[in-house]
């Protein structure tokens, strides 16, 4: 369910990432692969698809997926990172 700005919430995006990473034996995934697969499992809103101001080559939802972990320059994400960075770890 979208947030008050009609964007997919970070928790929804994190759940999608968790789902995709759980399907991998390594539990890891490259952002470029996640960016290709997430739109196939989540219906993104028009607001999700707007261009990011801070990352002009990405849409807002892609920036929010990267926000799940705050490690700049990281091109891969792990299950542990997603679980530890969201409220789903509670």
N, C-alpha and C positions, 0 to 999 in steps of 0.2 A: 504494500500500500504506500503510495507516494506521501512525502512529507508536506508541510504547509506551503512549500514552494513548488509543489508538484514534481519533485525529484524522487527517484528511488532512494530509499534510505541507505546509509552506509551498512547497517545491519543486514538489509536484504542483499546488498552486493556481497557482503562478507559470507552470507549463507551460500550464495551462488558459487563463490570462490571455494568455500569449504567442500561443497558438493563435487566440484570439478577436481579438486586436489585429492579428495578421498578416492576417486576412481583411478588414480595413478599409483602404481606400486611404490614409487619414490616419495609420494606425498608432496611433490614439488611441481611448480609450473612457471613457465615464462609468461610475463605480462602480455607479450604479443599473442600468445596462444589464448590466454584468458580473454583478451579483448576480442578475439575472433569468436569465441564460444559463448560468452555471457549473453549477447543479444539473441542467441538461439534458445535460451532458457528463461530469460526475463523480458517482459514487454517494457521497453524503455519509453519514458515520456518525452515529449518534445523538449522539455527543459533539460532532460538528461543529455539530449543530443546537441545542445548549444555548445559552441566552442568555448573552451576554457580561456580565461583572460591571462592566466599565468603560464599556461602551456598551450600556446596557439595551435600546435599540431594535434591536440587531443580534444575530445569532447569532455564535458563536465563529468559524465559517469566514469570515464577512464581515469580522470584525475582522482575521483573519489575512490576508485579501486586502489590506486597507488597510495592513497591516504590511509588505507588499512594498515600499512606499515609505513613508518616515517623514515625509513632508510633511503636517503637520496642516492641515486645511481645504481640501486639494486635492480636487476632485471629479472630476478626470480623470487618467488614467494613460496613459503612452506606452510604446511598445516599449523605447525607450532606458532608461527608468527601471527597467523590469522586468529587463532584461538586466544593467544595472549593479548592481542590488541583490541579485542571487542568485548562487549558486555556478555557475550555468550560464554565466556570463561567462568562466569559465576555459577 
